[in-house]
Amino acid sequence: IYFLDLKPTWLLKYKVQEGKNEPVDQKKLWKCIRTSAFNLLVVSPVFTLVLYPMALALGSYHKGQLPTFERLLVEFVVFTLVEEVMFYYSHRLLHSPRFYAKYHKQHHEWTAPIGITSIYCTPLEMVCSNLLPSIMGPMIMQSHIFVAWIWIALVIFSTTLAHGGYHVPFLFSPEAHDYHHKTFNCWFGTIGILDKLHKTDKPFCGSIQEVRHYVSFSLTPVKELHPDPADRRANASCTKVE
């Protein structure tokens, strides 16, 4: 969208934070691209080279029969839970005063994130909060590499959507993580289980963003289906005057 000068414009009605990054700051964007490219082209391959022999030693495999569909479902449930645990606690740690300024503040330069900011971070954060939580599930389950590839593709897709800034119909909702970037102090996990357990889902809990946090199957933007309270009051006042 940003490379095409905010086109197609019909997508703008699905924007989570209206008026932000319209258009995106080009200097800020190119800085993000350089950092993200380094993480993608240097940090990730080095991490893979180090971890791949370890995965094979633990029992992961790349030959032989693919798992059954039932086994695949079980593995994906485990992957999701492992990622939730590892991402939540590593993310909480990065938000602690001891680590935030040096290792995580860079990622939060974007209070209204765009897709590529999902890997705009320090190498330490890239490894500890992005790569390790994603790959540990397949390693624990000794998964076939094809299954691991599917899972990693899904993780990349979901984290890009979470940072994308658009709540597009039929796709995962970005409302929770977008709210985290906006406020900094809540929703540290991926699916909300540990946020609920540790009560770090506040102040997201009860907000209009929480109401909108679902997969929409309507072409009408969720912000029109669930308008801000101020907008509802304004509309009610206009109706009363009429």
C-alpha positions as CSV (number, residue, x, y, z in Angstrom):
1,I,0.0,0.0,0.0
2,Y,2.7,2.5,1.0
3,F,4.9,1.8,-2.0
4,L,1.8,2.4,-4.2
5,D,1.0,5.8,-2.7
6,L,-1.9,4.5,-0.6
7,K,-3.5,2.6,-3.4
8,P,-5.9,0.8,-3.7
9,T,-7.7,3.5,-1.7
10,W,-10.7,1.2,-0.9
11,L,-8.5,-0.6,1.7
12,L,-8.2,2.6,3.7
13,K,-11.7,2.1,5.2
14,Y,-10.3,-1.0,7.0
15,K,-7.5,1.0,8.6
16,V,-7.3,0.5,12.4
17,Q,-5.8,3.8,13.3
18,E,-7.3,6.4,11.0
19,G,-5.0,9.2,9.9
20,K,-1.8,7.5,10.9
21,N,0.9,6.7,8.2
22,E,-1.2,8.4,5.5
23,P,1.3,8.5,3.8
24,V,4.1,6.8,5.8
25,D,7.2,8.8,6.5
26,Q,9.6,7.6,3.8
27,K,12.8,8.2,5.9
28,K,11.3,6.1,8.8
29,L,10.2,3.5,6.3
30,W,13.6,3.0,4.7
31,K,15.2,2.7,8.1
32,C,12.7,0.0,8.9
33,I,13.4,-1.8,5.6
34,R,17.1,-1.8,6.2
35,T,16.8,-3.3,9.7
36,S,14.1,-5.8,8.7
37,A,16.3,-6.9,5.7
38,F,19.2,-7.5,8.0
39,N,17.1,-9.6,10.3
40,L,15.6,-11.5,7.4
41,L,18.8,-12.0,5.4
42,V,21.5,-12.3,8.1
43,V,20.0,-13.1,11.5
44,S,17.5,-15.6,10.4
45,P,19.8,-17.7,8.1
46,V,22.5,-17.8,10.9
47,F,19.9,-18.9,13.4
48,T,18.7,-21.6,11.0
49,L,22.2,-22.9,10.4
50,V,22.8,-23.2,14.2
51,L,19.5,-24.7,15.1
52,Y,18.9,-27.1,12.2
53,P,21.5,-29.7,13.4
54,M,20.0,-29.4,16.9
55,A,16.6,-30.1,15.5
56,L,17.8,-33.2,13.7
57,A,19.5,-34.4,16.9
58,L,16.3,-34.0,18.9
59,G,14.4,-36.2,16.4
60,S,13.0,-33.8,13.8
61,Y,13.1,-35.3,10.4
62,H,12.9,-34.3,6.7
63,K,12.3,-37.8,5.1
64,G,9.7,-40.5,5.4
65,Q,6.0,-40.4,5.7
66,L,4.1,-37.2,6.4
67,P,2.0,-37.2,9.6
68,T,-1.7,-37.9,9.6
69,F,-4.2,-35.1,9.6
70,E,-5.1,-35.8,13.3
71,R,-1.4,-35.7,14.2
72,L,-1.1,-32.4,12.3
73,L,-3.9,-30.9,14.3
74,V,-2.3,-32.0,17.6
75,E,1.0,-30.6,16.6
76,F,-0.5,-27.2,15.6
77,V,-2.2,-27.0,19.0
78,V,1.1,-27.6,20.7
79,F,2.9,-25.1,18.4
80,T,0.4,-22.4,19.3
81,L,0.7,-23.0,23.1
82,V,4.5,-23.1,23.0
83,E,4.6,-19.9,21.0
84,E,2.2,-18.2,23.4
85,V,4.3,-19.1,26.4
86,M,7.6,-18.2,24.9
87,F,6.5,-15.1,23.2
88,Y,4.6,-13.8,26.2
89,Y,7.4,-14.2,28.7
90,S,10.2,-13.0,26.4
91,H,8.0,-10.0,25.4
92,R,7.2,-9.1,29.0
93,L,10.9,-9.4,29.8
94,L,11.8,-7.0,27.0
95,H,9.3,-4.5,28.4
96,S,11.1,-4.5,31.8
97,P,13.1,-1.3,32.6
98,R,16.3,-3.3,32.4
99,F,15.9,-4.4,28.8
100,Y,13.3,-2.1,27.2
101,A,15.4,0.9,26.1
102,K,18.3,-1.2,24.8
103,Y,16.5,-4.1,23.2
104,H,12.8,-3.3,22.5
105,K,12.3,0.4,22.2
106,Q,13.3,0.3,18.6
107,H,10.3,-1.9,17.7
108,H,7.9,0.5,19.5
109,E,9.0,3.5,17.4
110,W,6.0,2.6,15.4
111,T,2.9,3.3,17.5
112,A,0.8,2.7,14.4
113,P,2.6,-0.4,12.9
114,I,2.7,-1.5,9.3
115,G,3.4,-5.1,8.2
116,I,7.2,-4.9,7.8
117,T,7.6,-3.6,11.3
118,S,6.9,-7.2,12.5
119,I,10.7,-7.8,12.2
120,Y,11.9,-4.2,12.8
121,C,13.8,-5.0,16.0
122,T,17.2,-5.7,17.5
123,P,18.9,-9.0,16.7
124,L,18.4,-10.1,20.3
125,E,14.6,-9.5,20.0
126,M,14.6,-11.2,16.6
127,V,16.0,-14.4,18.1
128,C,14.4,-14.5,21.5
129,S,10.9,-13.2,20.7
130,N,10.4,-14.0,17.0
131,L,12.5,-17.0,16.0
132,L,12.7,-19.2,19.1
133,P,9.0,-19.1,20.0
134,S,8.1,-20.0,16.4
135,I,10.5,-22.9,16.0
136,M,10.5,-24.5,19.5
137,G,7.1,-26.2,19.0
138,P,8.2,-28.2,15.9
139,M,11.4,-29.1,17.7
140,I,9.6,-30.3,20.8
141,M,7.2,-32.3,18.7
142,Q,10.0,-33.7,16.5
143,S,7.9,-32.5,13.5
144,H,8.5,-33.3,9.9
145,I,10.2,-30.4,8.2
146,F,7.3,-29.9,5.8
147,V,5.0,-29.4,8.8
148,A,7.5,-26.9,10.3
149,W,7.5,-25.0,7.0
150,I,3.7,-24.8,7.0
151,W,3.7,-23.5,10.6
152,I,6.4,-20.9,10.0
153,A,4.5,-19.6,6.9
154,L,1.4,-19.3,9.1
155,V,3.4,-17.5,11.8
156,I,4.9,-15.0,9.3
157,F,1.4,-14.4,7.8
158,S,-0.2,-13.9,11.2
159,T,2.5,-11.6,12.6
160,T,2.4,-9.5,9.4
161,L,-1.3,-9.1,9.8
162,A,-1.0,-8.3,13.5
163,H,1.3,-5.4,12.5
164,G,-0.4,-4.6,9.3
165,G,-2.7,-1.8,10.6
166,Y,-5.7,-3.0,8.6
167,H,-8.6,-5.1,9.9
168,V,-9.5,-6.7,6.6
169,P,-12.5,-9.1,6.3
170,F,-11.9,-12.8,6.5
171,L,-8.4,-12.4,8.0
172,F,-7.0,-12.5,11.5
173,S,-7.8,-9.4,13.6
174,P,-4.9,-7.0,14.3
175,E,-6.8,-5.1,17.0
176,A,-5.0,-6.5,20.0
177,H,-1.4,-6.1,18.9
178,D,-2.2,-2.8,17.3
179,Y,-3.5,-1.7,20.7
180,H,-0.3,-2.9,22.3
181,H,1.7,-0.7,20.0
182,K,-0.6,2.2,20.7
183,T,-0.5,1.9,24.5
184,F,2.7,-0.1,25.2
185,N,1.5,-1.6,28.5
186,C,-0.9,-4.4,27.7
187,W,-1.5,-7.5,25.6
188,F,2.0,-9.1,25.5
189,G,1.0,-12.5,24.1
190,T,-0.3,-13.9,20.8
191,I,-3.7,-15.5,21.6
192,G,-4.5,-13.8,25.0
193,I,-4.4,-16.8,27.3
194,L,-1.5,-15.6,29.4
195,D,-2.6,-12.0,29.2
196,K,-5.9,-13.1,30.8
197,L,-4.0,-15.2,33.4
198,H,-1.7,-12.4,34.4
199,K,-4.3,-9.7,33.9
200,T,-2.2,-7.9,31.4
201,D,-5.1,-7.7,29.0
202,K,-6.1,-4.4,30.7
203,P,-6.9,-1.7,29.6
204,F,-7.6,-3.5,26.3
205,C,-10.2,-5.5,28.2
206,G,-13.5,-3.5,27.9
207,S,-12.2,-1.2,25.2
208,I,-13.8,-0.7,21.8
209,Q,-10.8,-2.4,20.3
210,E,-11.6,-5.6,22.2
211,V,-15.2,-5.4,20.9
212,R,-13.7,-5.3,17.3
213,H,-11.2,-8.1,18.0
214,Y,-12.6,-10.9,15.9
215,V,-12.4,-12.3,12.4
216,S,-15.0,-10.3,10.5
217,F,-17.0,-12.0,7.7
218,S,-18.7,-8.7,6.7
219,L,-17.4,-6.3,4.0
220,T,-18.5,-3.5,6.3
221,P,-15.5,-2.3,8.3
222,V,-15.6,-3.3,12.0
223,K,-15.2,0.3,13.1
224,E,-18.6,1.0,11.3
225,L,-20.2,-2.1,12.8
226,H,-18.8,-1.0,16.2
227,P,-18.3,2.7,16.2
228,D,-16.3,4.6,18.9
229,P,-18.5,5.6,21.9
230,A,-17.9,9.3,21.0
231,D,-19.1,8.7,17.5
232,R,-22.2,7.0,18.8
233,R,-23.0,9.9,21.1
234,A,-22.5,12.4,18.2
235,N,-24.8,10.4,16.0
236,A,-27.4,10.1,18.8
237,S,-27.2,13.9,19.3
238,C,-27.7,14.6,15.6
239,T,-30.6,12.2,15.5
240,K,-32.2,14.0,18.5
241,V,-31.7,17.4,16.9
242,E,-33.4,16.2,13.7
